[in-house]
Amino acid sequence: MTSPQDLDRARLLLAAHPVVDGHNDLPWALREQVGYDLDARDISRDQTGILHTDIPRLRAGGVGAQFWSVYVSNRLTGDDAVSATLEQIDVVGEMLARYPEDLRRALTADDMEKARAEGRIASLMGAEGGHSINNSLATLRALHTLGVRYMTLTHNDNTDWADSATDSPRAGGLTEFGREVVREMNRVGMLVDLSHVAATTMRDALATSVAPVIFSHSSSRAVCDHPRNIPDDVLRMLAANGGVAMATFVPKFVLPAAVEWTLAADRNMREHGLHHLDTTPAAMRIHADFEALNPRPMATVATIADHLDHMREIAGIDHIGIGGDYDGTAFLPLGLEDVSGYPYLIAELLTRGWSETDVAKLTWQNAVRVLRDAEAVSRDLSTRVGPSHATIGELDGPLR
């Protein structure tokens, strides 16, 4: 049981070293729920019961920087995926223009520090899924120019050049074009995000990247054996690379008992003609009816702390962070139901003996450092290497 004293101490720590959260799907939720109409979803007001995220609860949770995911579904392909990604970027820009007292655009580590000094939430963007670039390195560069600071190499399905954790292996990791994508991301200063990718892809990317990489929302496979999580050998490689693994809160990835339940719940959604990732009110009613007949195993704050304990043991305190996946999942752990819950997690870690120095690295310092290091690699590479104009056809041959 978290004591009031533990929570007070956690909140004081977060005031000085706020959370950098690696992944929040609010832009996609705004697309799905209201077609990007910010009047209909004014996040300056409490949106409890509708969204996991709003500005009052970000403030209550001690969030100082947020990577807004500019995710698009794998159901969108080719130019449609690119266009939808641009629409996602556009709504983040609308949010920044609408709430300038609370949100500050951040493109660099220095920008993140400036936002913290101003008492504003640094707002960065991450593209979730390499299908967003439609096999084009020029499109990758354009996304970086528009402010995207990481790209997840895959989402739930393989791309033409990288294997996903939740699809049948095809490339055996990264193809040669996939390695060129990683090299070009290093050159422009875009973080390589290895959440969602197969373990073979993780290893290939770590062997290719000369800049630190991240996992924007992945936890420990040793604690919960799900393919979305990170094996221990990869956590050790991550430490050598200088990167950061940001633990996610999604119960089906962190709680072993939730894995089978989730498979059944997803099957129920499909039987009702809905996508299993649908979080609209109608979809959530279907989920609620299923849960009434099939009680859901509940993850807790302690579940997430168990993952962080293990990840710290294997990768080291300098290589872990937090990526909640709010507004991108139907269910969340008890105590972490929305973005206001971070103090409960920090209080749990403090009761487990984490030092204030360790917590500061977890919440703020590691994420800022990894972006700063990627920027330094980019400055060096860009003086020696020009933009790549390689095509997937040239490097991998005809698409199958």
C-alpha positions in Angstrom: 0.0 0.0 0.0 1.4 3.4 -1.0 1.6 5.8 1.9 0.8 9.5 1.6 4.4 10.2 2.6 5.7 8.0 -0.3 3.4 9.8 -2.7 4.5 13.2 -1.5 8.1 12.2 -2.0 7.4 10.9 -5.5 5.6 14.2 -6.5 8.5 16.3 -5.2 10.9 14.2 -7.2 8.8 14.5 -10.3 8.6 18.3 -9.9 12.4 18.4 -10.3 12.8 15.4 -12.7 9.5 15.0 -14.6 8.6 12.0 -16.7 9.6 11.8 -20.3 7.0 9.4 -21.6 8.1 7.6 -24.8 4.7 6.8 -26.3 1.2 8.3 -26.2 -1.4 7.6 -28.9 -3.6 10.7 -28.3 -3.4 11.9 -31.9 -4.8 8.6 -33.2 -7.5 8.6 -30.5 -8.5 12.2 -31.7 -8.7 10.9 -35.3 -10.8 7.9 -34.4 -13.1 9.6 -31.9 -13.7 13.1 -33.4 -11.9 13.4 -36.7 -9.3 15.7 -35.2 -11.9 18.2 -33.9 -10.2 19.7 -30.9 -13.3 21.6 -30.0 -15.0 18.3 -29.4 -12.1 17.0 -27.4 -10.7 20.0 -25.5 -7.7 18.5 -23.7 -7.4 21.6 -21.5 -10.4 20.0 -19.7 -10.7 16.7 -17.9 -11.5 14.0 -20.3 -11.8 11.1 -17.8 -13.8 8.3 -19.2 -13.2 9.4 -22.8 -9.4 9.7 -23.1 -6.5 8.6 -20.9 -4.8 11.9 -21.6 -5.5 15.6 -21.0 -3.4 18.5 -19.8 -4.7 18.6 -16.2 -3.9 14.9 -15.7 -0.5 15.3 -17.5 0.2 18.0 -14.9 -1.0 15.8 -12.0 1.1 12.9 -13.3 4.3 14.9 -13.3 4.9 14.6 -17.1 7.5 17.0 -18.4 8.0 15.7 -21.9 5.8 13.6 -24.2 6.6 11.8 -27.4 3.2 12.0 -29.2 2.9 9.0 -31.4 2.0 9.9 -35.0 0.9 6.3 -35.5 -1.1 5.1 -38.5 -2.7 1.7 -38.7 -1.2 -1.1 -40.8 -4.5 -1.2 -42.7 -3.2 2.0 -44.4 -0.5 1.3 -46.9 1.5 3.1 -49.5 0.7 6.8 -50.0 -2.4 6.4 -47.8 -0.1 5.6 -44.9 2.1 8.6 -45.7 -0.9 11.0 -45.9 -2.4 9.7 -42.6 1.0 10.2 -40.9 1.0 13.8 -42.2 -2.5 14.3 -40.7 -1.2 13.0 -37.4 1.7 15.4 -37.5 -0.8 18.2 -38.3 -3.0 17.6 -35.3 0.1 17.7 -33.0 0.8 21.1 -34.5 -2.8 22.1 -33.8 -2.4 21.0 -30.2 0.8 23.0 -29.8 -0.9 26.1 -31.2 -4.0 25.7 -29.1 -2.3 25.2 -25.8 0.9 27.2 -25.9 1.0 27.9 -22.1 1.2 24.1 -21.4 2.8 22.5 -24.5 6.1 23.5 -26.2 7.4 22.0 -29.4 10.7 20.2 -28.8 13.0 19.1 -31.6 16.2 18.7 -29.5 17.4 17.8 -26.1 18.0 21.5 -25.4 14.4 22.2 -26.3 13.3 19.6 -23.7 15.4 21.3 -21.1 14.0 24.7 -22.0 10.4 23.4 -21.8 11.2 22.1 -18.3 12.6 25.4 -17.2 9.5 27.2 -18.5 7.2 24.8 -16.7 5.8 23.5 -20.0 5.5 20.0 -21.4 8.0 19.3 -24.1 6.2 17.9 -27.1 8.0 15.6 -29.5 6.8 13.2 -32.1 7.5 9.6 -33.0 6.2 7.7 -36.1 5.0 4.2 -35.2 5.7 1.9 -38.0 8.1 1.9 -41.0 5.1 1.6 -43.4 4.8 5.4 -42.7 7.6 6.1 -45.1 6.4 3.8 -48.0 9.9 2.5 -48.7 11.3 6.0 -49.3 14.3 7.4 -47.6 13.3 10.9 -48.9 10.0 10.5 -47.1 11.9 9.5 -44.0 13.9 12.7 -44.2 10.7 14.7 -44.8 9.2 13.3 -41.6 12.3 14.4 -39.7 12.1 17.9 -41.2 8.5 18.1 -40.0 9.7 17.3 -36.4 9.5 13.5 -36.1 12.3 12.4 -33.8 11.9 8.6 -33.7 10.5 6.0 -36.0 9.4 2.5 -34.8 10.7 0.2 -37.6 7.5 -1.9 -37.7 4.1 -2.0 -36.1 2.2 -5.2 -35.7 2.9 -6.4 -39.3 6.2 -6.8 -41.2 7.3 -4.0 -43.5 9.0 -4.9 -46.7 12.4 -4.5 -45.0 11.9 -5.5 -41.3 10.3 -8.3 -39.4 7.7 -7.5 -36.7 7.4 -9.3 -33.4 3.8 -10.2 -34.1 4.0 -11.4 -37.8 5.5 -14.4 -39.5 9.2 -14.0 -40.1 10.0 -13.0 -43.7 13.3 -11.0 -43.8 15.0 -12.8 -40.8 15.5 -9.3 -39.2 16.4 -6.4 -41.4 17.0 -6.5 -45.1 19.8 -4.5 -46.7 17.4 -1.7 -47.3 16.3 -1.9 -43.7 19.9 -1.4 -42.6 20.1 1.6 -44.9 17.0 3.0 -43.2 18.8 2.7 -39.9 21.9 4.3 -41.3 19.9 7.2 -42.7 18.1 7.6 -39.4 21.5 7.9 -37.7 22.6 10.4 -40.2 19.6 12.8 -39.8 19.4 12.3 -36.0 16.1 10.3 -35.8 16.1 7.8 -33.0 15.7 4.1 -34.1 12.8 2.7 -32.1 12.8 -1.1 -31.7 9.4 -1.5 -30.0 7.2 -3.9 -32.0 10.0 -5.4 -33.9 11.1 -9.1 -33.9 14.1 -10.0 -31.7 16.1 -10.7 -34.9 15.3 -7.1 -36.1 16.3 -5.8 -32.7 19.7 -7.5 -33.0 20.3 -6.5 -36.6 19.4 -2.8 -35.8 21.7 -2.8 -32.8 24.5 -4.2 -35.0 23.9 -1.6 -37.6 23.2 1.6 -35.6 26.1 3.8 -34.6 23.7 6.0 -32.5 21.8 5.0 -29.4 18.5 3.4 -30.1 15.3 3.3 -28.0 12.4 1.0 -27.2 9.6 3.6 -26.9 7.2 1.2 -25.2 8.4 -2.3 -24.4 9.0 -4.3 -21.2 11.0 -7.4 -20.2 10.5 -10.8 -21.9 12.1 -12.6 -18.9 9.3 -11.2 -16.7 6.5 -11.7 -19.2 7.2 -14.0 -22.2 5.5 -12.0 -24.9 7.2 -11.3 -28.3 6.6 -7.6 -27.9 9.0 -7.5 -25.0 12.8 -7.4 -24.9 15.0 -10.5 -24.3 17.8 -10.2 -21.8 20.6 -10.5 -24.5 19.1 -7.5 -26.3 19.0 -5.5 -23.0 22.7 -6.2 -22.6 23.3 -5.1 -26.2 21.3 -2.0 -25.5 23.6 -1.1 -22.6 26.6 -1.4 -24.9 24.8 0.7 -27.5 23.9 3.5 -25.0 20.2 3.3 -25.7 17.1 3.4 -23.5 14.3 0.8 -23.0 11.1 2.5 -21.9 8.8 0.1 -20.0 5.2 -0.1 -21.2 2.1 -0.5 -19.1 -0.1 -2.6 -21.5 -1.3 -5.5 -19.3 -1.2 -8.1 -22.1 2.6 -7.4 -22.5 3.5 -7.2 -18.8 1.2 -9.7 -17.0 1.5 -13.4 -18.0 -2.0 -14.2 -16.8 -3.3 -11.5 -19.2 -1.9 -13.1 -22.3 -4.5 -15.8 -22.8 -7.3 -13.6 -21.7 -6.3 -11.0 -24.3 -6.3 -13.6 -27.1 -9.9 -14.5 -26.2 -11.0 -10.8 -25.9 -9.4 -10.0 -29.3 -11.2 -13.0 -30.8 -14.5 -11.6 -29.3 -13.9 -8.2 -30.9 -13.3 -9.8 -34.4 -16.5 -11.8 -34.0 -18.3 -8.5 -33.6 -16.7 -7.1 -36.7 -14.3 -4.8 -34.9 -10.5 -4.5 -34.9 -9.0 -5.8 -31.7 -7.2 -2.4 -31.2 -10.4 -0.4 -31.5 -10.9 1.8 -28.4 -14.0 3.8 -29.5 -16.9 3.9 -27.0 -18.8 1.3 -29.0 -15.8 -1.1 -29.0 -15.3 -0.5 -25.3 -18.9 -1.6 -24.6 -18.2 -4.9 -26.4 -15.1 -5.2 -24.2 -17.1 -4.5 -21.1 -19.7 -7.1 -21.9 -17.0 -9.7 -22.5 -15.2 -8.8 -19.3 -18.5 -9.1 -17.3 -18.6 -12.8 -18.3 -14.8 -13.3 -18.2 -13.1 -11.4 -15.4 -9.9 -9.8 -16.6 -6.5 -10.5 -14.8 -5.4 -7.2 -13.4 -1.9 -5.8 -13.7 -0.9 -3.4 -11.0 1.8 -0.7 -10.3 3.9 -3.5 -8.8 3.7 -5.4 -12.1 5.4 -2.5 -13.9 7.9 -2.1 -11.1 8.9 -5.8 -11.4 9.7 -5.2 -15.1 11.7 -2.0 -14.2 13.6 -3.9 -11.5 14.6 -6.6 -14.0 15.5 -4.2 -16.8 17.6 -2.1 -14.4 19.4 -5.3 -13.3 20.2 -6.4 -16.9 20.7 -3.2 -18.8 21.7 -0.8 -16.0 20.0 2.3 -14.5 21.3 4.5 -17.4 19.4 2.5 -20.0 15.7 2.4 -18.8 12.7 4.8 -19.1 8.9 4.9 -19.3 6.6 4.6 -22.3 3.0 4.1 -21.0 1.2 3.7 -24.4 -1.8 5.7 -23.1 -4.7 6.1 -25.5 -3.3 3.2 -27.5 -4.6 0.4 -25.4 -8.0 -0.6 -24.0 -6.7 -1.7 -20.6 -4.2 -0.4 -18.1 -2.9 -1.5 -14.7 -4.6 -0.6 -11.4 -3.2 2.7 -10.2 -2.0 3.6 -13.7 -5.4 4.0 -15.4 -4.4 7.4 -17.0 -1.5 9.8 -17.3 -2.0 11.1 -13.7 -0.8 7.8 -12.3 3.0 8.1 -12.6 3.5 9.3 -9.0 2.2 5.9 -7.8 4.8 4.1 -9.9 7.6 6.3 -8.6 6.4 5.8 -5.0 6.5 2.0 -5.5 10.0 2.2 -6.8 11.1 4.3 -3.8 9.6 1.8 -1.4 11.7 -0.9 -3.2 14.9 1.0 -2.4 15.4 3.0 -5.6 17.5 6.1 -4.9 16.4 9.6 -5.9 19.3 9.6 -8.3 18.1 6.4 -10.0 14.6 7.8 -10.3 15.8 11.0 -11.9 17.6 8.9 -14.5 14.5 6.8 -15.2 12.1 9.7 -15.5 14.1 12.5 -17.2 17.8 12.2 -17.6 18.1 9.0 -19.7 15.7 10.0 -22.4 17.2 13.5 -22.7 20.7 12.1 -22.9 19.8 9.5 -25.6 18.4 12.2 -27.9 21.4 14.4 -27.2 23.7 11.6 -28.1 21.8 10.9 -31.3 22.1 14.5 -32.2 25.9 14.4 -31.7 26.2 11.3 -34.0 24.1 13.1 -36.6 26.3 16.2 -36.5 29.4 14.0 -37.1 27.8 11.9 -39.9 26.3 14.8 -41.7 29.7 16.4 -42.2 31.0 13.2 -43.9 28.0 11.4 -45.5 25.4 12.8 -47.8 21.7 11.8 -48.0 21.1 8.3 -49.2 19.0 7.9 -52.4 19.1 4.1 -52.4 15.9 2.4 -53.3 14.5 -0.9 -51.9 14.6 -2.3 -55.4 18.3 -1.6 -55.8 19.3 -3.0 -52.4 16.8 -5.9 -51.9 15.6 -6.7 -55.4 12.0 -6.9 -56.6 9.4 -6.9 -53.8 7.7 -10.3 -53.2 
